[in-house]
Amino acid sequence: MRLPLPDPDRPPPGPFRHSFWRSPLRGPWLTSLLGFALLIAIPLIAITGFLSNDAYNPRLGGNSVGRMLGPLDFYLFQWPTHPSWLYAFTQGVHVTIGLAATPILLAKLWSVIPRLFEWPPLRSPAHALERLSLAFLVGGALFEFATGILDIQYAYLFKFFFTNAHYYGAWVFSAAFVFHAAIKFATMRSALSVRRGLEPLRDNLAHTRPEPQQTPASDLIALTPAAPSMSRRALLGTVGAGSLFLFVQGLGDSLGGPLRVLSLLGPRDRFGSGANGFNVNRTAAAAQITAQEVGPGWRLELSSQGRSMSISRAQLLAMPQHTYDLPIACVEGWSSTQRWSGVRVRDLSRLMGHEGGMIATATSLERNGVFSAATLAENEVDDERTLLALRVNGAELSLDHGFPARVIGPALPGVHCTKWVSKVKFSEAPA
Ligand code: HEM
């Protein structure tokens, strides 16, 4: 029995019919202008995202958080420790531009939605390929933006591990984006030049007309346009205002300090006052740290190549203490610069008889966290500013900030600033 194929000339009623889409604002110019904005924003977001992965030094220890490294990790390089605000900057850009681009992405998808209901859905193998790339492009964009925003709001509605899923999604989306940008660039340029750039923004509502049809005809331009309810200027103004509002949210969070008040939607700014009155991602309660574990009996276990030693907090405090202003830069994009004091990690390495060239795995008392251990690369261990911090802003670390001791260092992703440290293991840096 032969399956009845859909009649290519008779689209089913509803969105598959061109006449269904009646907005007079759609057209190649509007889509190209929004596309141009994304052409600037998306590469910035993608590059800073892949740098975030690199900052994990995923080749070391368990830093790849369960992800098997492979050919996609071709670009990895040793993440530097200078400047100390490097990760705060790159991840701040990632999240802030990601947020600001969200309204533009949604407006772009709105402007091309008739294309998603093209009829017939498949015309030829080449057309099928393009449709498939659009599925990866739109699906990848929605996945990346949705998971990213949910993650920074700590709304873990998904059952998968965000970091790795977002990473693989990034490759799918980035590849589809590069393909799309390559095949659409000429169309974008001509659509913008034909209408002389931003000229159409001069039109107020009374002068708002559908874009002039062109050859070949664009299926984005409505066949039977409805009367405009807003001008293109008002539409892009609304998108721009939304983008600016979200940009300020991200900026407030990533720059921190007095600017944090701007981050009205930011989930994290109410942490009391005083020396320890700044952002906490994971509280001691959430990490199930008990008072007994961090009490007077607490010891730091140092080990290296079969040798080990156990140090009390008093002994650590008796070692040379160093103080640096360093940002705690969270992978969620916020950062907060504080004055940390403690023992240099490299001095602990020297205690174990090493003069550089070692990596250090700091393990936390926290047992159930994905990031309960992190490995510092040799350049991070050797940097004099990388500390096992015991105090902050001149006071004892609070329990939520990792008392009895936590790692802090220049340009480190927050997840590598291990709190409630119980062990530090030194090993030779891989060749
Ligand atoms: C509003 C949009 C976005 C937000 C809020 C966002 C948020 C985040 C966050 C919080 C992380 C850190 C994950 C972690 O270390 O646990 C991250 C990492 C990353 N993001 Fe995004 N992201 C967004 C969009 C994108 C897009 C569009 C791409 C790709 C083009 C992308 C690519 C990446 C990559 C490659 C990583 C590194 C993942 C890893 O360390 O394995 N992100 N993003």
Residues whose N, C-alpha, C, O or C-beta is under 5 A from the ligand:
A	BS01	HEM	I42 I45 A46 G49 F50 S52 N53 H94 V95 G98 L99 E144 F145 G148 I149 D151 I152 T163 H166 Y167 A170 F173 S174 V331 E332
